[in-house]
Amino acid sequence: MRTQDGEAIQLQSFFGRTIEWISEVFDAVSLFISTRWVPTKIQNLDCRIFDIFRKTDYAKCLQRAGLRITHCVGFVDNLHHGTRRPGTESNLNATLQSVFFQSAHKVPDYELVTFPDGLIRRAYRPAAGRHFDVYRARKSRLVDLMRGALKGFKLLGDKSYLGFGLWIRHPHAASLPGSSEAHVNAHIASSSTEVENDIANIFEQFIYLQCDMNREMQHPEAWFKKFEMAIFMHNVYTCVMHSSETALRFGMPSLPLRKYLS
């Protein structure tokens, strides 16, 4: 836990404890979240949350928003996060960074699945930059997880998911202006905006994620562990507040915290 002098003084004054004690508690809570909740709530699609009534409400919610596709319940998109260019020194960190450093975007990719109630239900760790989008989509096992948690329903995704049409609706390769295909493509394009809005909310809630030192000096995998915990805390906050910007935009109430943690 890193803090500036002013922040350390404020924390010690608020909790009435030393900064060392606060750091130990912070590390213990982070470890508990990463081992107890992140594997089931963030790294996988929790089947217990997606009952048939919730999935039906998601689909109706998106249809009320103007989507002309039935049985679509959420969005999937890739997050690009910057990392330091691989160094020339022959050490493990430089070697690992060279694996994740992508020649096209200069960043590693993270796969995120969000829903109209503002909850992020799945985040897949960074894929090696040398692979194509289709490879990363298959490697993430998203379709396998959907067979258990979202059976009978689909997600909206971008062109990275060409060939996943039974589970993920992707843009049509060619569409005429004003056609139904063009309408579907417009909604799919807007789905990435919804994911980006949810991610922006997390960055606002957890400023340390966009710290220049974390972005430039740490390995992407280390940053993503923090990102997973931030996603979980964002979901908890959304459930406690019973709403979010995304939920208000789609008119979809969030889950009660008790059900989310079940």
C-alpha angles and dihedrals in degrees: 000000000000122000137168119242093258093049091048091054091049092049093048091049093048098047098029090228137107120268089244091058091047091050092052092051091047092052092047093051091046090052092049092050093046093051103033106036112012097068094055103029102036111018094046138031105256106226093199092066098050103071118166092259094054093048091048090051090051092052094047090047093056091045090054087053089060104267110145094201120096125220095023110137109170151347136272124194142151123254117211114210123186122237135180116278110258112271126233094232114106100240135122095255093055091048093051092046091053088058094055097037107105119210094212103048099011087229140089120250128237122193115222131186118200135176136209093262090066097252121133104217101179139024123181120207122247119293124218110272096228092070127085125247094256091054092051091048091054093042092056092065089220094144091050090053091047091056088065104033104027103029110166094016136087142214130224114242142164131253090288087081100056107146094032094090095132090062108014124042109220131182120286112253093229127016134170119232110267095016125125088251090057089049091053091047091053092053092047090051090051090052090071088055090056091053091047091051091053091049091048089055090054092050089051092050095045109037094178090072091070096043110135092226092056092046097048106032108033128077112255092242092057091049091049092056088060089045092054092053090047090053091052092049090047090054091048091050091049091051093047092049090043091222148048138187090269093048091051092047093054098031092238118140117223125245120269110257092240091059094044091054094043 
